[in-house]
Amino acid sequence: MKLHILGCTAATPGTVTNPTSQILETKGHMFMIDCGEGSQVQLRRNRIKFSRINHIFISHLHGDHVFGLIGLVSTFTLLNRLDDLHIYGPVGIKEMILLQLKLGNSYTGYKLYFHELSSKESELIFEDKHVTVKTIPLKHRVYTNGFLIEEKEEVYQLNLDALNHYEVPVVYYNKAKQGGTITLENGQVLTSEDLTFGKIPQKSYAFCSDTAFHPPIVEVIQGASVLYHEATFLKKDQELAKKTLHSTAQEAAEIAKQAQVGQLILGHFSSRYKSFQLFKDEACPIFERTEIAQEGKTFEF
Amino acid sequence: MKLHILGCTAATPGTVTNPTSQILETKGHMFMIDCGEGSQVQLRRNRIKFSRINHIFISHLHGDHVFGLIGLVSTFTLLNRLDDLHIYGPVGIKEMILLQLKLGNSYTGYKLYFHELSSKESELIFEDKHVTVKTIPLKHRVYTNGFLIEEKEEVYQLNLDALNHYEVPVVYYNKAKQGGTITLENGQVLTSEDLTFGKIPQKSYAFCSDTAFHPPIVEVIQGASVLYHEATFLKKDQELAKKTLHSTAQEAAEIAKQAQVGQLILGHFSSRYKSFQLFKDEACPIFERTEIAQEGKTFEF
């Protein structure tokens, strides 16, 4: 999985900061998560091909997570997109987009599918051969979901030295990756133990923004490879976090610890703080494997 | 009058180009005209105070002229705006903005007044002691208006040397500016002829975008100090201009010539052209006093 951070600051876009949007690359997909104003420009800046985006997941209908969507949907038309586009988000997102297209008399030249969400339980919203996407019900001022993206199958990590040593034809590599047994022309039988380093753990990514400190999500995201959790505030502004149903860096770390995730990425920072390092400093004593989101940064896992 | 170009390219925002938005400073007002995606960031980049904007004029409901409006309206709330905001635009603009505020459960903390337009004739839509704003009905794929902003009263340009020479107290300067007669303590009577360089011509600004070549506007904008006219295409793409109801640089120049304006500013360039100088080269033989809009550029007149 490869995560591209397009924007990770709270509230309004600035000259060098952008509201929430990210791309998760996995199994040939480019899943877009949230689309604040200016996200289409961030796609260009990060040299991500517009045509590779077929699924957009919107956490909630606050502007800093969705106001860039109508612009992106329109730009797809100008780029002569033909592929279907699937948009997942709270009830109302369809009306929001269609009204604006109607008023501009600018309908899309491609098919637009809306998957409107209203359940308060985690649900499966996307599935193919390789990956599933489930909602993570969050606690915020409006109906909000995080998203858990999980790779489905387990694969074996190839041992190239061994493959060369046994002179295994390349055509068998995929079978080896699936853990299959291979019989060479000389009759030698090779198992996954001979040819691979063993199974690579299945990767998963949990996106949780925006949300108050909300321990019920721990069960849903348990053991995720990477958790992106909002940390709008520092501990000294705990009261503000409570009031606005956001989290502090410490609370995000507490969730990461309880869920035993592989890595925590903090984001959705309020612009009131001078340095984002402060968020890491507060989270690390609770959960050491904490990183800071940053626009233009990518995380591979 | 001082015109700030925040964005002047057609269609989609890019990494260094922005869709239409501009600010006209006149008589203490900061009138915003159009508000494509990213306009609020352009305001910051151009160091224009958000709080000084009280009137926003939207030409039409195509995305590159309006998709930044909801973000700006929301940011005003986050900045704790209290002053009324007036939005002028085609019927539907109110529903477009209010639906998005409702879905985000994020109503403004200030009063929002919508002035929805539907007339096909030029009409007066704003007036105070110093300035009027009238619509300029344009010809485009959806209902579209340009805007004619005119300074109302004529003032006299003060001759500071004369004022000093006659030792005129500063308290009389405003009266002199209005062309009044001033009697000094020593009984001397001074007229506008003694104290000023005479009347400064009344300034006016006509914004016309988006529109096909449409000579009926000439009557409305006759003699404007400055005309901003869209020039999406060059002559070689005349057919495309016709089809999409846009103008070429030559057509914009022809309008400027017929309307005998003081200066023409071309804008709304298609991103298909390598150099914006090409637009000027095509317009100048028809109308010499042609300038090219450019993001971050200001024009004083």
Chai-1 contact restraints between the chains, C-beta under 6 A:
chainA,res_idxA,chainB,res_idxB,connection_type,confidence,min_distance_angstrom,max_distance_angstrom,comment,restraint_id
A,A11,B,L78,contact,1.0,0.0,6.0,A-B,restraint_1
A,T12,B,T75,contact,1.0,0.0,6.0,A-B,restraint_2
A,T12,B,L78,contact,1.0,0.0,6.0,A-B,restraint_3
A,P13,B,V41,contact,1.0,0.0,6.0,A-B,restraint_4
A,T15,B,V41,contact,1.0,0.0,6.0,A-B,restraint_5
A,T15,B,R44,contact,1.0,0.0,6.0,A-B,restraint_6
A,T15,B,R45,contact,1.0,0.0,6.0,A-B,restraint_7
A,E37,B,G71,contact,1.0,0.0,6.0,A-B,restraint_8
A,G38,B,G38,contact,1.0,0.0,6.0,A-B,restraint_9
A,V41,B,P13,contact,1.0,0.0,6.0,A-B,restraint_10
A,V41,B,T15,contact,1.0,0.0,6.0,A-B,restraint_11
A,R44,B,T15,contact,1.0,0.0,6.0,A-B,restraint_12
A,R45,B,T15,contact,1.0,0.0,6.0,A-B,restraint_13
A,L61,B,L103,contact,1.0,0.0,6.0,A-B,restraint_14
A,L61,B,G104,contact,1.0,0.0,6.0,A-B,restraint_15
A,H62,B,G104,contact,1.0,0.0,6.0,A-B,restraint_16
A,G63,B,G71,contact,1.0,0.0,6.0,A-B,restraint_17
A,G63,B,S74,contact,1.0,0.0,6.0,A-B,restraint_18
A,F67,B,I70,contact,1.0,0.0,6.0,A-B,restraint_19
A,F67,B,G71,contact,1.0,0.0,6.0,A-B,restraint_20
A,I70,B,F67,contact,1.0,0.0,6.0,A-B,restraint_21
A,G71,B,E37,contact,1.0,0.0,6.0,A-B,restraint_22
A,G71,B,G63,contact,1.0,0.0,6.0,A-B,restraint_23
A,G71,B,F67,contact,1.0,0.0,6.0,A-B,restraint_24
A,S74,B,G63,contact,1.0,0.0,6.0,A-B,restraint_25
A,T75,B,T12,contact,1.0,0.0,6.0,A-B,restraint_26
A,L78,B,A11,contact,1.0,0.0,6.0,A-B,restraint_27
A,L78,B,T12,contact,1.0,0.0,6.0,A-B,restraint_28
A,G92,B,L103,contact,1.0,0.0,6.0,A-B,restraint_29
A,M96,B,L103,contact,1.0,0.0,6.0,A-B,restraint_30
A,L99,B,L99,contact,1.0,0.0,6.0,A-B,restraint_31
A,L103,B,L61,contact,1.0,0.0,6.0,A-B,restraint_32
A,L103,B,G92,contact,1.0,0.0,6.0,A-B,restraint_33
A,L103,B,M96,contact,1.0,0.0,6.0,A-B,restraint_34
A,G104,B,L61,contact,1.0,0.0,6.0,A-B,restraint_35
A,G104,B,H62,contact,1.0,0.0,6.0,A-B,restraint_36
A,N105,B,V142,contact,1.0,0.0,6.0,A-B,restraint_37
A,V142,B,N105,contact,1.0,0.0,6.0,A-B,restraint_38
